[in-house]
């Protein structure tokens, strides 16, 4: 999953992605979310039932370079959307994930 969102260059904290992934795994996310760790990214998926099918409602993907993309019903939410207000370009703290 990748979405073109007009990324701006900002300085990233010195946290490694593997340390960040460990911190995320220690969080007690809502049971509505499925957390999936990939080699180069971390995904949080919010599912919902639609008749007899299960579908993805919300997807948050954080890549190893700490860039983040948010999708609602498989549509990318651009950086100009208010959901990003107050959040840095690079999501390198668990607190930022919890805000999303």
DRENROKOL-23081 format. One record per residue: x, y, z of N, C-alpha, C, O in turn. Coordinates in Angstrom, 1 decimal, decimal comma, always signed. Example, Ala and Ser with C-alpha at 12.3 -4.5 7.8 and 13.67 -1.06 7.14 Angstrom:
residues 2
    n_X    n_Y    n_Z   ca_X   ca_Y   ca_Z    c_X    c_Y    c_Z    o_X    o_Y    o_Z
  +13,2   -5,7   +7,8  +12,3   -4,5   +7,8  +13,2   -3,3   +7,8  +14,2   -3,3   +8,5
  +12,8   -2,2   +7,1  +13,7   -1,1   +7,1  +12,9   +0,0   +7,9  +13,4   +1,1   +8,0
This chain:
residues 100
    n_X    n_Y    n_Z   ca_X   ca_Y   ca_Z    c_X    c_Y    c_Z    o_X    o_Y    o_Z
   +0,8   -1,2   +0,0   +0,0   +0,0   +0,0   +0,9   +1,2   +0,0   +1,8   +1,4   +0,8
   +0,6   +2,1   -0,9   +1,4   +3,4   -0,9   +0,5   +4,5   -1,4   -0,3   +4,2   -2,4
   +0,6   +5,6   -0,9   -0,3   +6,7   -1,3   +0,6   +7,9   -1,5   +1,4   +8,2   -0,6
   +0,4   +8,6   -2,5   +1,1   +9,9   -2,8   +0,5  +11,0   -1,9   -0,7  +11,3   -2,2
   +1,2  +11,5   -1,0   +0,6  +12,5   -0,1   +1,5  +13,7   +0,0   +1,3  +14,5   +1,0
   +2,4  +14,0   -0,9   +3,1  +15,2   -0,9   +4,0  +15,3   +0,4   +3,9  +16,2   +1,1
   +4,9  +14,3   +0,6   +5,7  +14,3   +1,8   +6,7  +15,4   +1,9   +7,3  +15,8   +0,9
   +6,8  +15,9   +3,1   +7,8  +17,0   +3,4   +8,9  +16,3   +4,1   +8,7  +15,4   +4,9
  +10,1  +16,8   +3,9  +11,3  +16,3   +4,6  +11,3  +16,9   +6,0  +11,3  +18,1   +6,2
  +11,4  +16,1   +7,1  +11,6  +16,5   +8,4  +12,6  +15,6   +9,1  +12,8  +14,5   +8,7
  +13,2  +16,1  +10,2  +14,2  +15,3  +10,9  +13,4  +14,3  +11,7  +12,4  +14,6  +12,3
  +13,9  +13,0  +11,7  +13,3  +11,9  +12,4  +14,1  +11,7  +13,7  +15,3  +11,7  +13,7
  +13,4  +11,3  +14,8  +14,0  +10,9  +16,0  +14,9   +9,7  +15,7  +14,8   +9,0  +14,7
  +15,8   +9,4  +16,6  +16,8   +8,4  +16,4  +16,3   +7,0  +16,8  +17,0   +6,0  +16,8
  +15,0   +6,8  +17,1  +14,4   +5,5  +17,3  +14,5   +4,6  +16,1  +14,3   +5,1  +15,0
  +14,9   +3,4  +16,3  +14,9   +2,5  +15,2  +13,6   +1,9  +14,9  +12,7   +1,9  +15,8
  +13,3   +1,5  +13,7  +12,0   +1,0  +13,4  +11,7   -0,3  +14,2  +10,6   -0,5  +14,6
  +12,7   -1,1  +14,4  +12,5   -2,4  +15,1  +12,1   -2,1  +16,6  +11,2   -2,8  +17,1
  +12,7   -1,1  +17,2  +12,3   -0,7  +18,5  +10,9   -0,1  +18,6  +10,1   -0,4  +19,5
  +10,6   +0,7  +17,5   +9,3   +1,3  +17,4   +8,2   +0,2  +17,3   +7,2   +0,2  +17,9
   +8,5   -0,9  +16,5   +7,6   -2,0  +16,3   +7,4   -2,7  +17,6   +6,2   -3,1  +17,9
   +8,4   -2,9  +18,4   +8,3   -3,6  +19,7   +7,4   -2,8  +20,6   +6,5   -3,3  +21,2
   +7,6   -1,5  +20,6   +6,7   -0,6  +21,4   +5,3   -0,7  +21,0   +4,4   -0,7  +21,8
   +5,0   -0,7  +19,7   +3,7   -0,8  +19,2   +3,0   -2,1  +19,6   +1,8   -2,1  +19,9
   +3,8   -3,2  +19,5   +3,2   -4,5  +19,9   +2,8   -4,6  +21,3   +1,9   -5,3  +21,7
   +3,5   -3,8  +22,2   +3,2   -3,8  +23,6   +1,9   -3,0  +23,9   +1,4   -3,1  +25,1
   +1,4   -2,2  +23,0   +0,2   -1,4  +23,2   -1,0   -2,3  +23,2   -1,0   -3,3  +22,4
   -2,0   -2,0  +24,0   -3,3   -2,7  +24,0   -4,2   -2,0  +23,1   -5,0   -1,2  +23,5
   -4,1   -2,2  +21,8   -5,0   -1,6  +20,8   -6,4   -2,2  +21,0   -6,6   -3,3  +21,5
   -7,4   -1,5  +20,6   -8,8   -1,9  +20,6   -8,9   -3,3  +19,9   -8,1   -3,6  +19,0
   -9,8   -4,1  +20,4  -10,0   -5,4  +19,7  -10,5   -5,3  +18,3  -10,6   -6,2  +17,6
  -10,9   -4,0  +17,9  -11,3   -3,8  +16,6  -10,2   -3,8  +15,6  -10,4   -3,9  +14,4
   -9,0   -3,7  +16,1   -7,8   -3,7  +15,2   -7,0   -5,0  +15,1   -6,8   -5,7  +16,1
   -6,6   -5,3  +13,9   -5,7   -6,4  +13,7   -4,3   -5,7  +13,4   -4,2   -4,8  +12,5
   -3,3   -6,1  +14,1   -2,0   -5,5  +13,9   -1,1   -6,5  +13,2   -1,0   -7,7  +13,5
   -0,5   -6,0  +12,1   +0,3   -6,9  +11,2   +1,7   -6,3  +11,0   +1,8   -5,2  +10,6
   +2,7   -7,0  +11,4   +4,1   -6,5  +11,2   +4,7   -7,2  +10,0   +4,7   -8,4   +9,9
   +5,1   -6,4   +9,1   +5,8   -6,9   +7,9   +7,3   -6,5   +8,0   +7,7   -5,9   +8,9
   +8,1   -6,9   +7,0   +9,5   -6,7   +7,1   +9,8   -5,2   +7,1  +10,7   -4,7   +7,8
   +9,2   -4,4   +6,2   +9,5   -3,0   +6,1   +8,3   -2,1   +6,5   +8,4   -0,9   +6,2
   +7,3   -2,6   +7,2   +6,2   -1,8   +7,6   +5,4   -2,4   +8,7   +5,6   -3,6   +9,0
   +4,5   -1,6   +9,3   +3,7   -2,1  +10,3   +2,3   -1,6  +10,0   +2,1   -0,5   +9,6
   +1,3   -2,5  +10,0   -0,1   -2,2   +9,6   -1,0   -2,4  +10,7   -0,9   -3,4  +11,5
   -2,0   -1,5  +10,9   -3,1   -1,7  +11,8   -4,4   -1,6  +11,0   -4,6   -0,6  +10,3
   -5,1   -2,7  +11,0   -6,3   -2,8  +10,2   -7,6   -2,8  +11,1   -7,6   -3,6  +12,0
   -8,5   -2,0  +10,8   -9,8   -2,0  +11,5  -10,8   -2,7  +10,5  -11,1   -2,2   +9,4
  -11,4   -3,8  +11,0  -12,3   -4,6  +10,2  -13,8   -4,3  +10,6  -14,0   -3,8  +11,6
  -14,7   -4,6   +9,6  -16,1   -4,6   +9,9  -16,8   -5,6   +9,1  -16,3   -6,0   +8,1
  -17,9   -6,1   +9,6  -18,7   -7,1   +8,9  -19,7   -6,4   +8,0  -20,4   -5,5   +8,4
  -19,8   -6,8   +6,8  -20,7   -6,3   +5,8  -21,5   -7,5   +5,3  -21,0   -8,3   +4,4
  -22,7   -7,7   +5,8  -23,5   -8,9   +5,5  -22,6  -10,1   +6,0  -22,3  -10,2   +7,2
  -22,3  -11,0   +5,1  -21,5  -12,2   +5,5  -20,0  -12,0   +5,2  -19,3  -13,0   +5,5
  -19,6  -10,9   +4,7  -18,2  -10,6   +4,4  -17,6   -9,7   +5,4  -18,2   -8,9   +6,0
  -16,3   -9,9   +5,6  -15,5   -9,0   +6,4  -14,7   -8,1   +5,5  -14,0   -8,6   +4,6
  -14,7   -6,8   +5,8  -14,0   -5,9   +5,0  -13,1   -5,0   +5,9  -13,3   -4,9   +7,1
  -12,1   -4,3   +5,2  -11,3   -3,4   +5,9  -11,9   -2,0   +5,9  -12,1   -1,5   +4,8
  -12,1   -1,4   +7,0  -12,7   -0,1   +7,1  -11,6   +1,0   +7,2  -11,6   +1,9   +6,4
  -10,6   +0,7   +8,0   -9,5   +1,7   +8,2   -8,2   +0,9   +8,2   -8,0   -0,1   +8,8
   -7,2   +1,5   +7,5   -5,9   +0,9   +7,5   -4,8   +2,0   +7,7   -4,8   +3,0   +7,1
   -3,9   +1,7   +8,7   -2,9   +2,7   +9,0   -1,6   +1,9   +8,7   -1,3   +0,8   +9,3
   -0,7   +2,4   +7,9   +0,5   +1,8   +7,5   +1,7   +2,7   +7,9   +1,7   +3,8   +7,4
   +2,6   +2,2   +8,7   +3,8   +3,0   +9,1   +5,0   +2,2   +8,5   +5,2   +1,0   +8,8
   +5,7   +2,9   +7,6   +6,9   +2,2   +6,9   +8,1   +2,4   +7,8   +8,2   +3,2   +8,7
   +9,2   +1,6   +7,4  +10,4   +1,6   +8,2  +11,1   +3,0   +8,2  +12,0   +3,2   +9,0
  +10,7   +3,9   +7,2  +11,3   +5,2   +7,2  +10,4   +6,2   +8,0  +10,6   +7,4   +8,0
   +9,4   +5,6   +8,7   +8,5   +6,4   +9,6   +7,5   +7,2   +8,9   +6,8   +8,0   +9,5
   +7,3   +7,1   +7,6   +6,2   +7,7   +6,9   +5,0   +6,9   +7,1   +5,0   +5,7   +7,4
   +3,9   +7,6   +7,1   +2,6   +6,9   +7,5   +1,6   +7,3   +6,4   +1,5   +8,4   +5,9
   +0,7   +6,2   +6,1   -0,4   +6,4   +5,2   -1,6   +5,9   +5,9   -1,6   +4,9   +6,6
   -2,7   +6,6   +5,7   -4,0   +6,2   +6,3   -5,0   +6,0   +5,1   -5,1   +6,9   +4,3
   -5,7   +4,9   +5,2   -6,7   +4,6   +4,2   -8,0   +4,3   +4,8   -8,1   +3,7   +5,9
   -9,1   +4,9   +4,3  -10,5   +4,6   +4,7  -11,2   +4,0   +3,5  -11,3   +4,6   +2,5
  -11,7   +2,7   +3,7  -12,3   +2,0   +2,6  -11,4   +2,0   +1,4  -11,9   +2,2   +0,3
  -10,1   +1,7   +1,6   -9,1   +1,6   +0,6   -8,8   +2,9   -0,2   -8,1   +2,9   -1,2
   -9,2   +4,0   +0,3   -8,9   +5,3   -0,3   -8,0   +6,1   +0,6   -8,2   +6,2   +1,8
   -6,9   +6,6   +0,0   -5,9   +7,3   +0,8   -6,4   +8,6   +1,3   -7,0   +9,3   +0,6
   -6,1   +8,9   +2,6   -6,4  +10,2   +3,2   -5,2  +11,1   +3,0   -4,1  +10,9   +3,5
   -5,4  +12,2   +2,2   -4,3  +13,1   +1,9   -3,8  +13,8   +3,1   -4,5  +14,0   +4,1
   -2,6  +14,3   +3,1   -2,0  +15,0   +4,2   -2,7  +16,3   +4,5   -2,6  +16,9   +5,5
   -3,5  +16,8   +3,5   -4,3  +18,0   +3,7   -5,5  +17,8   +4,6   -6,1  +18,8   +5,0
   -5,9  +16,6   +4,8   -7,1  +16,3   +5,6   -6,8  +16,6   +7,1   -5,7  +16,5   +7,6
   -7,9  +17,0   +7,8   -7,8  +17,4   +9,2   -7,3  +16,3  +10,1   -6,8  +16,7  +11,2
   -7,4  +15,1   +9,8   -6,9  +14,0  +10,6   -5,4  +14,2  +10,9   -4,9  +13,7  +12,0
   -4,7  +14,8  +10,0   -3,2  +15,0  +10,2   -2,9  +16,2  +11,0   -1,7  +16,4  +11,4
   -3,8  +17,0  +11,4   -3,6  +18,3  +12,1   -2,9  +18,0  +13,4   -3,4  +17,2  +14,2
   -1,7  +18,6  +13,6   -1,0  +18,4  +14,9   -0,1  +17,2  +14,9   +0,7  +17,0  +15,9
   -0,1  +16,4  +13,8   +0,8  +15,3  +13,8   +2,0  +15,6  +12,9   +1,9  +16,3  +11,9
   +3,2  +15,1  +13,2   +4,3  +15,3  +12,4   +4,3  +14,5  +11,1   +3,5  +13,5  +11,0
   +5,1  +14,8  +10,2   +5,2  +14,1   +8,9   +5,6  +12,6   +9,1   +5,2  +11,7   +8,4
   +6,5  +12,4  +10,1   +7,0  +11,1  +10,4   +6,5  +10,6  +11,7   +6,6  +11,3  +12,7
   +5,9   +9,5  +11,7   +5,3   +8,9  +12,9   +6,3   +8,0  +13,5   +6,4   +6,8  +13,2
   +7,0   +8,5  +14,5   +8,1   +7,8  +15,1   +7,9   +7,6  +16,6   +8,9   +7,3  +17,4
   +6,7   +7,9  +17,1   +6,4   +7,7  +18,5   +5,0   +7,0  +18,6   +4,1   +7,3  +17,8
   +4,9   +6,1  +19,6   +3,6   +5,4  +19,8   +2,5   +6,4  +20,1   +1,4   +6,2  +19,7
   +2,8   +7,5  +20,8   +1,8   +8,5  +21,1   +1,1   +9,0  +19,9   -0,1   +9,3  +19,9
   +1,9   +9,2  +18,8   +1,3   +9,7  +17,5   +0,3   +8,7  +16,9   -0,7   +9,0  +16,4
   +0,7   +7,4  +17,1   -0,2   +6,3  +16,5   -1,5   +6,3  +17,3   -2,6   +6,1  +16,7
   -1,4   +6,5  +18,6   -2,6   +6,5  +19,4   -3,5   +7,7  +19,1   -4,8   +7,5  +19,2
   -3,0   +8,8  +18,6   -3,8   +9,9  +18,2   -4,5   +9,6  +16,9   -5,7  +10,0  +16,7
   -3,9   +8,9  +16,0   -4,5   +8,5  +14,8   -5,7   +7,6  +15,1   -6,4   +7,2  +14,1
